[in-house]
Amino acid sequence: MRYRNIQTSPRAGLTLIEMLVAMALAIFLMAVLSEAFVVGLKSFRQLKALGDMDEGLRTVSTVLRRDLNSNHYEGDLRTRDMTPGSATLSRR
């Protein structure tokens, strides 16, 4: 019987410990990235709400400005012509 001389080469695979460390690092990175994503979504929601509110206020401001500058009551009288503290209108 002949025995062949088998030469062993260095291992090409990973050990169980190396796999566990790699998985722990991957899970840690995923946790950090998911937290950053959640914070980004929260910021986006807040900025969107602020923009929507600003748009609504701008619309109301435009309507009020138009209404206050338009003629009321007797043709050429406007609400800005009213004297403060009285119900009388002063003519321009």
Phi and psi restraints in degrees (value plus and minus 20) as a CYANA .aco file:
   2 ARG   PHI    -120.7   -80.7
   2 ARG   PSI     117.2   157.2
   3 TYR   PHI    -123.5   -83.5
   3 TYR   PSI     111.3   151.3
   4 ARG   PHI    -105.6   -65.6
   4 ARG   PSI     124.4   164.4
   5 ASN   PHI    -107.0   -67.0
   5 ASN   PSI      82.3   122.3
   6 ILE   PHI    -113.9   -73.9
   6 ILE   PSI     101.2   141.2
   7 GLN   PHI    -109.7   -69.7
   7 GLN   PSI     110.7   150.7
   8 THR   PHI    -109.1   -69.1
   8 THR   PSI     113.3   153.3
   9 SER   PHI    -116.7   -76.7
   9 SER   PSI     140.8   180.8
  10 PRO   PHI     -80.5   -40.5
  10 PRO   PSI     126.4   166.4
  11 ARG   PHI     -82.7   -42.7
  11 ARG   PSI     119.8   159.8
  12 ALA   PHI    -121.4   -81.4
  12 ALA   PSI     -31.5     8.5
  13 GLY   PHI    -112.8   -72.8
  13 GLY   PSI    -195.6  -155.6
  14 LEU   PHI    -127.3   -87.3
  14 LEU   PSI     129.7   169.7
  15 THR   PHI    -104.6   -64.6
  15 THR   PSI     148.8   188.8
  16 LEU   PHI     -82.5   -42.5
  16 LEU   PSI     -60.1   -20.1
  17 ILE   PHI     -82.9   -42.9
  17 ILE   PSI     -63.8   -23.8
  18 GLU   PHI     -82.5   -42.5
  18 GLU   PSI     -59.6   -19.6
  19 MET   PHI     -85.1   -45.1
  19 MET   PSI     -61.8   -21.8
  20 LEU   PHI     -84.5   -44.5
  20 LEU   PSI     -61.3   -21.3
  21 VAL   PHI     -84.4   -44.4
  21 VAL   PSI     -63.7   -23.7
  22 ALA   PHI     -82.4   -42.4
  22 ALA   PSI     -62.1   -22.1
  23 MET   PHI     -85.9   -45.9
  23 MET   PSI     -59.8   -19.8
  24 ALA   PHI     -83.0   -43.0
  24 ALA   PSI     -62.8   -22.8
  25 LEU   PHI     -84.0   -44.0
  25 LEU   PSI     -60.7   -20.7
  26 ALA   PHI     -84.9   -44.9
  26 ALA   PSI     -62.2   -22.2
  27 ILE   PHI     -85.6   -45.6
  27 ILE   PSI     -60.6   -20.6
  28 PHE   PHI     -81.4   -41.4
  28 PHE   PSI     -65.2   -25.2
  29 LEU   PHI     -82.2   -42.2
  29 LEU   PSI     -61.1   -21.1
  30 MET   PHI     -84.5   -44.5
  30 MET   PSI     -58.2   -18.2
  31 ALA   PHI     -84.9   -44.9
  31 ALA   PSI     -63.4   -23.4
  32 VAL   PHI     -84.3   -44.3
  32 VAL   PSI     -65.4   -25.4
  33 LEU   PHI     -86.1   -46.1
  33 LEU   PSI     -58.7   -18.7
  34 SER   PHI     -87.7   -47.7
  34 SER   PSI     -56.4   -16.4
  35 GLU   PHI     -85.9   -45.9
  35 GLU   PSI     -61.1   -21.1
  36 ALA   PHI     -82.8   -42.8
  36 ALA   PSI     -58.7   -18.7
  37 PHE   PHI     -84.6   -44.6
  37 PHE   PSI     -62.2   -22.2
  38 VAL   PHI     -83.8   -43.8
  38 VAL   PSI     -63.2   -23.2
  39 VAL   PHI     -84.3   -44.3
  39 VAL   PSI     -60.5   -20.5
  40 GLY   PHI     -82.5   -42.5
  40 GLY   PSI     -62.0   -22.0
  41 LEU   PHI     -85.0   -45.0
  41 LEU   PSI     -60.1   -20.1
  42 LYS   PHI     -83.2   -43.2
  42 LYS   PSI     -63.7   -23.7
  43 SER   PHI     -83.1   -43.1
  43 SER   PSI     -61.8   -21.8
  44 PHE   PHI     -82.1   -42.1
  44 PHE   PSI     -63.7   -23.7
  45 ARG   PHI     -80.6   -40.6
  45 ARG   PSI     -62.7   -22.7
  46 GLN   PHI     -86.0   -46.0
  46 GLN   PSI     -62.5   -22.5
  47 LEU   PHI     -86.7   -46.7
  47 LEU   PSI     -56.3   -16.3
  48 LYS   PHI     -85.3   -45.3
  48 LYS   PSI     -63.3   -23.3
  49 ALA   PHI     -83.3   -43.3
  49 ALA   PSI     -60.9   -20.9
  50 LEU   PHI     -84.0   -44.0
  50 LEU   PSI     -62.4   -22.4
  51 GLY   PHI     -85.0   -45.0
  51 GLY   PSI     -60.5   -20.5
  52 ASP   PHI     -83.9   -43.9
  52 ASP   PSI     -61.9   -21.9
  53 MET   PHI     -85.4   -45.4
  53 MET   PSI     -61.3   -21.3
  54 ASP   PHI     -82.4   -42.4
  54 ASP   PSI     -60.6   -20.6
  55 GLU   PHI     -84.1   -44.1
  55 GLU   PSI     -62.5   -22.5
  56 GLY   PHI     -83.6   -43.6
  56 GLY   PSI     -62.4   -22.4
  57 LEU   PHI     -85.4   -45.4
  57 LEU   PSI     -56.8   -16.8
  58 ARG   PHI     -84.8   -44.8
  58 ARG   PSI     -60.3   -20.3
  59 THR   PHI     -84.1   -44.1
  59 THR   PSI     -66.8   -26.8
  60 VAL   PHI     -83.4   -43.4
  60 VAL   PSI     -60.7   -20.7
  61 SER   PHI     -81.4   -41.4
  61 SER   PSI     -61.4   -21.4
  62 THR   PHI     -84.6   -44.6
  62 THR   PSI     -64.5   -24.5
  63 VAL   PHI     -84.0   -44.0
  63 VAL   PSI     -65.2   -25.2
  64 LEU   PHI     -84.1   -44.1
  64 LEU   PSI     -62.4   -22.4
  65 ARG   PHI     -82.1   -42.1
  65 ARG   PSI     -62.9   -22.9
  66 ARG   PHI     -83.8   -43.8
  66 ARG   PSI     -61.5   -21.5
  67 ASP   PHI     -87.5   -47.5
  67 ASP   PSI     -62.7   -22.7
  68 LEU   PHI     -91.7   -51.7
  68 LEU   PSI     -44.9    -4.9
  69 ASN   PHI    -109.5   -69.5
  69 ASN   PSI     -30.0    10.0
  70 SER   PHI    -102.7   -62.7
  70 SER   PSI     142.7   182.7
  71 ASN   PHI     -92.0   -52.0
  71 ASN   PSI     117.4   157.4
  72 HIS   PHI    -151.7  -111.7
  72 HIS   PSI     143.8   183.8
  73 TYR   PHI      41.9    81.9
  73 TYR   PSI    -108.6   -68.6
  74 GLU   PHI    -133.8   -93.8
  74 GLU   PSI      26.0    66.0
  75 GLY   PHI      67.0   107.0
  75 GLY   PSI     -99.3   -59.3
  76 ASP   PHI    -116.2   -76.2
  76 ASP   PSI     -17.6    22.4
  77 LEU   PHI    -105.7   -65.7
  77 LEU   PSI     120.0   160.0
  78 ARG   PHI    -142.5  -102.5
  78 ARG   PSI     139.8   179.8
  79 THR   PHI     -84.9   -44.9
  79 THR   PSI     -44.4    -4.4
  80 ARG   PHI     -94.3   -54.3
  80 ARG   PSI     -32.8     7.2
  81 ASP   PHI    -104.4   -64.4
  81 ASP   PSI     -26.8    13.2
  82 MET   PHI     -91.3   -51.3
  82 MET   PSI     121.7   161.7
  83 THR   PHI    -101.2   -61.2
  83 THR   PSI     116.8   156.8
  84 PRO   PHI     -83.8   -43.8
  84 PRO   PSI     118.1   158.1
  85 GLY   PHI      64.1   104.1
  85 GLY   PSI     -18.7    21.3
  86 SER   PHI    -155.3  -115.3
  86 SER   PSI     142.2   182.2
  87 ALA   PHI    -115.1   -75.1
  87 ALA   PSI     -17.2    22.8
  88 THR   PHI    -108.7   -68.7
  88 THR   PSI     133.1   173.1
  89 LEU   PHI    -124.8   -84.8
  89 LEU   PSI     117.3   157.3
  90 SER   PHI    -120.6   -80.6
  90 SER   PSI     118.9   158.9
  91 ARG   PHI    -100.8   -60.8
  91 ARG   PSI     128.1   168.1
